[in-house]
Protein backbone atom coordinates (compact mmCIF):
# COMPACT_ATOMS: atom_id res chain seq x y z
CA UNK A 1 0.00 0.00 0.00
CA UNK A 2 1.62 3.20 -1.11
CA UNK A 3 -0.15 5.84 0.89
CA UNK A 4 0.32 5.96 4.60
CA UNK A 5 -2.57 4.87 6.77
CA UNK A 6 -5.64 6.42 5.22
CA UNK A 7 -7.30 6.69 8.58
CA UNK A 8 -4.72 9.19 9.80
CA UNK A 9 -6.96 12.22 10.25
CA UNK A 10 -4.27 14.52 8.89
CA UNK A 11 -4.41 12.90 5.44
CA UNK A 12 -7.99 13.89 4.70
CA UNK A 13 -7.20 17.51 5.55
CA UNK A 14 -4.09 17.47 3.35
CA UNK A 15 -5.99 16.08 0.39
CA UNK A 16 -8.73 18.66 0.79
CA UNK A 17 -6.23 21.52 0.70
CA UNK A 18 -4.74 20.53 -2.67
CA UNK A 19 -6.30 22.54 -5.47
CA UNK A 20 -6.89 20.98 -8.88
CA UNK A 21 -6.38 23.44 -11.74
CA UNK A 22 -7.80 22.14 -15.05
CA UNK A 23 -5.94 22.51 -18.33
CA UNK A 24 -2.62 23.56 -16.86
CA UNK A 25 0.04 23.68 -18.24
CA UNK A 26 -1.87 22.49 -21.30
CA UNK A 27 -5.37 21.28 -22.22
CA UNK A 28 -6.37 17.97 -20.67
CA UNK A 29 -4.00 18.12 -17.71
CA UNK A 30 -5.57 18.39 -14.24
CA UNK A 31 -2.78 20.11 -12.34
CA UNK A 32 -2.37 19.28 -8.66
CA UNK A 33 -1.61 22.60 -6.99
CA UNK A 34 0.02 22.35 -3.58
CA UNK A 35 0.31 26.12 -3.07
CA UNK A 36 -3.10 26.16 -1.38
CA UNK A 37 -1.84 23.62 1.14
CA UNK A 38 1.04 25.96 2.00
CA UNK A 39 -1.49 28.66 2.89
CA UNK A 40 -2.67 26.62 5.89
CA UNK A 41 0.14 26.49 8.43
CA UNK A 42 -1.36 23.58 10.34
CA UNK A 43 -1.80 21.48 7.21
CA UNK A 44 1.69 22.32 5.95
CA UNK A 45 3.10 21.31 9.34
CA UNK A 46 1.10 18.06 9.32
CA UNK A 47 2.46 17.25 5.87
CA UNK A 48 6.05 17.66 7.03
CA UNK A 49 5.36 15.81 10.29
CA UNK A 50 4.02 12.75 8.43
CA UNK A 51 7.29 12.44 6.52
CA UNK A 52 9.45 13.20 9.56
CA UNK A 53 7.69 10.54 11.62
CA UNK A 54 8.43 8.00 8.92
CA UNK A 55 12.07 8.88 8.36
CA UNK A 56 13.49 10.11 11.64
CA UNK A 57 14.70 6.69 12.75
CA UNK A 58 15.86 5.46 9.37
CA UNK A 59 19.38 6.95 9.55
CA UNK A 60 18.84 9.16 6.53
CA UNK A 61 21.91 11.36 6.05
CA UNK A 62 20.79 13.24 2.94
CA UNK A 63 17.49 14.60 1.67
CA UNK A 64 17.60 15.44 -2.03
CA UNK A 65 14.90 17.82 -3.24
CA UNK A 66 13.93 18.28 -6.87
CA UNK A 67 13.67 21.84 -8.14
CA UNK A 68 11.52 23.72 -7.46
CA UNK A 69 8.64 22.31 -5.40
CA UNK A 70 10.91 19.69 -3.84
CA UNK A 71 12.74 22.68 -2.33
CA UNK A 72 9.62 23.53 -0.33
CA UNK A 73 9.14 20.13 1.32
CA UNK A 74 12.67 18.70 1.40
CA UNK A 75 14.41 21.24 3.65
CA UNK A 76 11.90 21.11 6.54
CA UNK A 77 12.20 17.32 6.52
CA UNK A 78 16.00 17.50 6.40
CA UNK A 79 16.11 19.98 9.27
CA UNK A 80 13.83 17.87 11.44
CA UNK A 81 15.76 14.65 10.92
CA UNK A 82 19.24 16.20 11.05
CA UNK A 83 20.12 15.36 7.45
CA UNK A 84 21.83 17.55 4.91
CA UNK A 85 19.76 18.99 2.07
CA UNK A 86 20.93 18.64 -1.53
CA UNK A 87 19.12 20.55 -4.28
CA UNK A 88 18.74 18.76 -7.61
CA UNK A 89 18.45 21.39 -10.28
CA UNK A 90 17.73 22.16 -13.91
CA UNK A 91 20.83 22.70 -16.06
CA UNK A 92 23.19 25.61 -15.43
CA UNK A 93 21.69 26.69 -12.13
CA UNK A 94 24.21 25.08 -9.79
CA UNK A 95 27.41 27.11 -9.77
CA UNK A 96 29.99 24.48 -8.97
CA UNK A 97 31.09 21.31 -10.69
CA UNK A 98 28.10 19.05 -11.36
CA UNK A 99 27.08 15.65 -12.61
CA UNK A 100 24.12 15.59 -15.04
CA UNK A 101 21.48 12.99 -15.70
CA UNK A 102 19.33 13.21 -18.81
CA UNK A 103 15.76 11.94 -18.86
CA UNK A 104 12.93 11.79 -21.38
CA UNK A 105 9.84 13.97 -21.44
CA UNK A 106 6.66 13.46 -23.40
CA UNK A 107 8.32 15.47 -26.16
CA UNK A 108 12.08 15.71 -25.98
CA UNK A 109 14.50 15.44 -23.09
CA UNK A 110 15.53 17.34 -19.97
CA UNK A 111 18.39 17.16 -17.55
CA UNK A 112 18.84 17.19 -13.78
CA UNK A 113 22.10 18.18 -12.06
CA UNK A 114 23.73 17.66 -8.66
CA UNK A 115 26.88 19.20 -7.23
CA UNK A 116 29.93 16.98 -7.13
CA UNK A 117 30.93 16.38 -3.53
CA UNK A 118 27.50 17.06 -2.07
CA UNK A 119 26.86 13.37 -1.47
CA UNK A 120 29.42 10.79 -0.35
CA UNK A 121 29.50 7.05 -1.03
CA UNK A 122 27.29 4.98 1.25
CA UNK A 123 25.16 7.87 2.38
CA UNK A 124 21.50 6.96 2.91
CA UNK A 125 19.33 9.24 0.80
CA UNK A 126 15.70 10.25 0.59
CA UNK A 127 14.43 11.87 -2.63
CA UNK A 128 11.60 14.38 -2.20
CA UNK A 129 9.28 16.05 -4.71
CA UNK A 130 5.72 17.34 -4.44
CA UNK A 131 4.32 14.85 -6.95
CA UNK A 132 5.18 11.74 -8.94
CA UNK A 133 3.64 11.49 -12.42
CA UNK A 134 5.54 9.33 -14.92
CA UNK A 135 8.48 8.98 -12.55
CA UNK A 136 11.02 10.29 -15.06
CA UNK A 137 12.32 13.08 -12.86
CA UNK A 138 12.50 10.93 -9.73
CA UNK A 139 14.33 8.24 -11.68
CA UNK A 140 16.90 10.78 -12.88
CA UNK A 141 17.29 12.01 -9.30
CA UNK A 142 17.88 8.47 -8.03
CA UNK A 143 20.46 7.90 -10.74
CA UNK A 144 22.40 11.00 -9.71
CA UNK A 145 22.52 9.87 -6.10
CA UNK A 146 23.53 6.33 -7.01
CA UNK A 147 26.24 7.58 -9.33
CA UNK A 148 27.69 9.41 -6.32
CA UNK A 149 27.64 6.12 -4.43
CA UNK A 150 24.70 6.83 -2.16
CA UNK A 151 21.96 4.36 -1.35
CA UNK A 152 18.47 5.64 -2.14
CA UNK A 153 16.35 4.44 0.76
CA UNK A 154 13.02 5.75 -0.54
CA UNK A 155 11.30 8.35 -2.69
CA UNK A 156 8.74 10.53 -0.94
CA UNK A 157 6.02 12.65 -2.55
CA UNK A 158 2.84 14.29 -1.36
CA UNK A 159 0.86 13.16 -4.39
CA UNK A 160 0.94 10.19 -6.75
CA UNK A 161 -0.87 9.96 -10.06
CA UNK A 162 -1.08 6.17 -10.04
CA UNK A 163 -2.56 5.90 -13.54
CA UNK A 164 0.78 7.11 -14.92
CA UNK A 165 2.57 4.18 -13.23
CA UNK A 166 5.54 6.25 -12.08
CA UNK A 167 6.03 3.79 -9.25
CA UNK A 168 7.23 1.19 -11.79
CA UNK A 169 9.94 3.49 -13.01
CA UNK A 170 11.78 3.68 -9.72
CA UNK A 171 14.04 0.67 -10.33
CA UNK A 172 12.46 -1.31 -7.54
CA UNK A 173 12.96 1.41 -4.93
CA UNK A 174 10.08 2.06 -2.57
CA UNK A 175 7.81 5.07 -2.96
CA UNK A 176 5.90 6.67 -0.12
CA UNK A 177 3.06 9.11 -0.84
CA UNK A 178 0.42 10.81 1.25
CA UNK A 179 -2.39 11.05 -1.30
CA UNK A 180 -3.29 9.53 -4.64
CA UNK A 181 -5.10 11.34 -7.40
CA UNK A 182 -6.85 9.54 -10.23
CA UNK B 1 32.54 38.39 5.42
CA UNK B 2 31.31 40.54 8.26
CA UNK B 3 28.34 39.93 10.49
CA UNK B 4 25.96 42.53 9.09
CA UNK B 5 23.73 42.68 12.12
CA UNK B 6 26.54 44.08 14.28
CA UNK B 7 26.55 47.34 12.33
CA UNK B 8 23.05 48.12 13.46
CA UNK B 9 22.85 47.11 17.08
CA UNK B 10 24.88 45.04 19.52
CA UNK B 11 24.63 41.37 18.69
CA UNK B 12 24.70 38.73 21.40
CA UNK B 13 27.90 36.68 21.38
CA UNK B 14 25.99 33.50 20.65
CA UNK B 15 24.52 35.10 17.52
CA UNK B 16 27.96 36.19 16.34
CA UNK B 17 29.31 32.70 16.83
CA UNK B 18 26.50 31.15 14.87
CA UNK B 19 26.84 33.76 12.12
CA UNK B 20 30.58 33.18 11.86
CA UNK B 21 30.03 29.46 11.43
CA UNK B 22 27.31 30.06 8.86
CA UNK B 23 29.53 32.46 6.95
CA UNK B 24 32.31 29.88 6.86
CA UNK B 25 30.07 27.36 5.13
CA UNK B 26 29.21 29.63 2.19
CA UNK B 27 31.27 28.85 -0.88
CA UNK B 28 32.37 31.53 -3.33
CA UNK B 29 32.50 30.43 -6.96
CA UNK B 30 34.39 32.83 -9.21
CA UNK B 31 33.12 33.73 -12.67
CA UNK B 32 29.64 32.30 -12.30
CA UNK B 33 27.27 32.75 -14.07
CA UNK B 34 29.64 34.93 -16.09
CA UNK B 35 33.21 36.28 -15.86
CA UNK B 36 33.81 38.76 -13.05
CA UNK B 37 30.97 37.61 -10.84
CA UNK B 38 31.89 36.01 -7.49
CA UNK B 39 28.87 33.77 -6.88
CA UNK B 40 27.82 33.17 -3.27
CA UNK B 41 26.89 29.49 -3.13
CA UNK B 42 24.65 28.53 -0.20
CA UNK B 43 24.40 24.86 -1.19
CA UNK B 44 27.46 24.15 0.98
CA UNK B 45 25.63 25.71 3.94
CA UNK B 46 22.78 23.26 3.35
CA UNK B 47 25.23 20.36 3.62
CA UNK B 48 25.90 21.28 7.26
CA UNK B 49 22.79 20.45 9.28
CA UNK B 50 23.93 22.56 12.25
CA UNK B 51 24.67 25.60 10.09
CA UNK B 52 21.37 25.23 8.23
CA UNK B 53 19.44 24.92 11.50
CA UNK B 54 21.27 27.92 12.97
CA UNK B 55 20.42 29.97 9.88
CA UNK B 56 16.72 29.23 10.27
CA UNK B 57 16.84 29.73 14.04
CA UNK B 58 18.39 33.19 13.67
CA UNK B 59 15.52 34.29 11.44
CA UNK B 60 12.86 32.58 13.57
CA UNK B 61 14.16 34.20 16.76
CA UNK B 62 13.86 37.58 15.10
CA UNK B 63 10.40 37.15 13.60
CA UNK B 64 8.47 34.88 15.93
CA UNK B 65 7.02 37.76 17.95
CA UNK B 66 6.44 40.12 15.06
CA UNK B 67 2.98 38.72 14.15
CA UNK B 68 4.06 37.76 10.67
CA UNK B 69 1.16 36.03 8.90
CA UNK B 70 2.85 35.33 5.56
CA UNK B 71 6.34 34.41 4.47
CA UNK B 72 6.88 35.00 0.74
CA UNK B 73 9.82 33.13 -0.75
CA UNK B 74 11.38 34.08 -4.05
CA UNK B 75 11.99 31.22 -6.49
CA UNK B 76 14.03 29.12 -6.20
CA UNK B 77 16.47 29.51 -3.32
CA UNK B 78 13.90 31.46 -1.32
CA UNK B 79 11.93 28.20 -1.35
CA UNK B 80 14.69 26.58 0.71
CA UNK B 81 14.79 29.14 3.52
CA UNK B 82 11.24 30.51 3.51
CA UNK B 83 9.21 27.39 4.36
CA UNK B 84 11.18 26.36 7.46
CA UNK B 85 10.81 29.91 8.79
CA UNK B 86 7.08 29.94 7.98
CA UNK B 87 6.56 26.58 9.69
CA UNK B 88 8.37 27.67 12.83
CA UNK B 89 6.49 30.95 13.22
CA UNK B 90 3.09 29.58 12.16
CA UNK B 91 2.78 31.73 9.03
CA UNK B 92 1.56 30.72 5.61
CA UNK B 93 4.14 30.28 2.86
CA UNK B 94 3.60 31.93 -0.52
CA UNK B 95 5.91 31.14 -3.43
CA UNK B 96 6.83 34.05 -5.69
CA UNK B 97 7.66 32.54 -9.06
CA UNK B 98 9.01 33.15 -12.54
CA UNK B 99 6.33 33.50 -15.24
CA UNK B 100 4.01 30.64 -16.16
CA UNK B 101 4.96 28.38 -13.26
CA UNK B 102 1.99 29.07 -10.97
CA UNK B 103 -1.10 27.26 -12.23
CA UNK B 104 -3.87 29.54 -10.99
CA UNK B 105 -4.75 33.15 -11.58
CA UNK B 106 -1.76 35.38 -10.89
CA UNK B 107 -0.67 38.97 -10.62
CA UNK B 108 2.64 39.88 -12.28
CA UNK B 109 5.28 42.45 -11.52
CA UNK B 110 7.93 43.35 -14.03
CA UNK B 111 11.41 44.35 -12.98
CA UNK B 112 14.58 45.37 -14.79
CA UNK B 113 17.68 43.29 -15.23
CA UNK B 114 21.10 44.44 -16.37
CA UNK B 115 19.87 43.78 -19.90
CA UNK B 116 16.11 43.65 -20.36
CA UNK B 117 13.34 42.81 -17.93
CA UNK B 118 11.89 39.82 -16.13
CA UNK B 119 8.69 39.13 -14.20
CA UNK B 120 7.67 37.69 -10.86
CA UNK B 121 4.21 36.26 -10.19
CA UNK B 122 2.06 35.52 -7.18
CA UNK B 123 -1.26 33.69 -6.93
CA UNK B 124 -4.36 35.84 -6.60
CA UNK B 125 -5.94 35.15 -3.23
CA UNK B 126 -2.82 33.84 -1.54
CA UNK B 127 -2.34 37.01 0.47
CA UNK B 128 -5.08 39.11 2.06
CA UNK B 129 -5.24 42.84 2.80
CA UNK B 130 -3.72 43.44 6.20
CA UNK B 131 -1.47 40.36 6.11
CA UNK B 132 1.93 41.10 7.68
CA UNK B 133 4.55 39.80 5.30
CA UNK B 134 8.18 38.78 5.37
CA UNK B 135 10.01 38.40 2.03
CA UNK B 136 12.78 35.80 1.99
CA UNK B 137 15.54 35.06 -0.49
CA UNK B 138 19.01 33.60 -0.11
CA UNK B 139 20.77 36.76 -1.27
CA UNK B 140 20.17 40.42 -2.10
CA UNK B 141 22.26 41.87 -4.92
CA UNK B 142 20.77 44.88 -6.74
CA UNK B 143 17.48 44.44 -4.93
CA UNK B 144 15.45 44.24 -8.12
CA UNK B 145 13.89 40.85 -7.37
CA UNK B 146 13.10 41.69 -3.76
CA UNK B 147 11.60 44.97 -4.81
CA UNK B 148 9.32 43.23 -7.30
CA UNK B 149 8.28 40.72 -4.64
CA UNK B 150 7.47 43.54 -2.23
CA UNK B 151 5.38 45.29 -4.86
CA UNK B 152 3.32 42.16 -5.46
CA UNK B 153 2.54 41.96 -1.77
CA UNK B 154 1.75 45.64 -1.47
CA UNK B 155 -0.53 45.52 -4.50
CA UNK B 156 -2.77 43.11 -2.57
CA UNK B 157 -2.55 45.43 0.44
CA UNK B 158 -0.33 43.32 2.60
CA UNK B 159 2.13 45.13 4.85
CA UNK B 160 5.71 44.14 4.13
CA UNK B 161 7.35 44.14 7.55
CA UNK B 162 10.88 43.26 6.42
CA UNK B 163 13.00 41.56 3.79
CA UNK B 164 15.30 38.81 5.03
CA UNK B 165 18.28 37.30 3.25
CA UNK B 166 21.16 35.12 4.29
CA UNK B 167 23.66 37.22 2.30
CA UNK B 168 23.89 40.84 1.20
CA UNK B 169 26.24 42.03 -1.54
CA UNK B 170 26.65 45.43 0.05
CA UNK B 171 28.52 46.98 -2.88
CA UNK B 172 25.46 46.64 -5.09
CA UNK B 173 23.42 48.79 -2.72
CA UNK B 174 20.30 46.65 -2.95
CA UNK B 175 19.36 47.95 0.49
CA UNK B 176 18.78 51.40 -1.00
CA UNK B 177 16.46 50.00 -3.63
CA UNK B 178 14.14 48.76 -0.91
CA UNK B 179 13.45 52.33 0.10
CA UNK B 180 12.21 52.54 3.63
CA UNK B 181 11.64 48.83 3.98
CA UNK B 182 14.06 47.29 6.44
CA UNK B 183 16.41 44.56 5.34
CA UNK B 184 17.82 41.95 7.70
CA UNK B 185 20.78 39.83 6.61
CA UNK B 186 23.09 37.44 8.40
CA UNK B 187 26.28 38.01 6.43
CA UNK B 188 27.44 40.91 4.34
CA UNK B 189 29.87 40.33 1.54
CA UNK B 190 31.99 42.99 -0.12
Interface residues (C-beta under 8 A of the other chain):
Chain A: X19 X21 X24 X25 X31 X33 X35 X38 X39 X40 X41 X44 X45 X48 X67 X68 X69 X71 X72 X73 X75 X76 X78 X79 X82 X83 X84 X85 X86 X87 X89 X92 X93 X94 X95 X96 X115 X118
Chain B: X27 X29 X32 X33 X39 X41 X43 X46 X47 X48 X49 X52 X53 X56 X75 X76 X77 X79 X80 X81 X83 X84 X86 X87 X90 X91 X92 X93 X94 X95 X97 X100 X101 X102 X103 X104 X123 X126
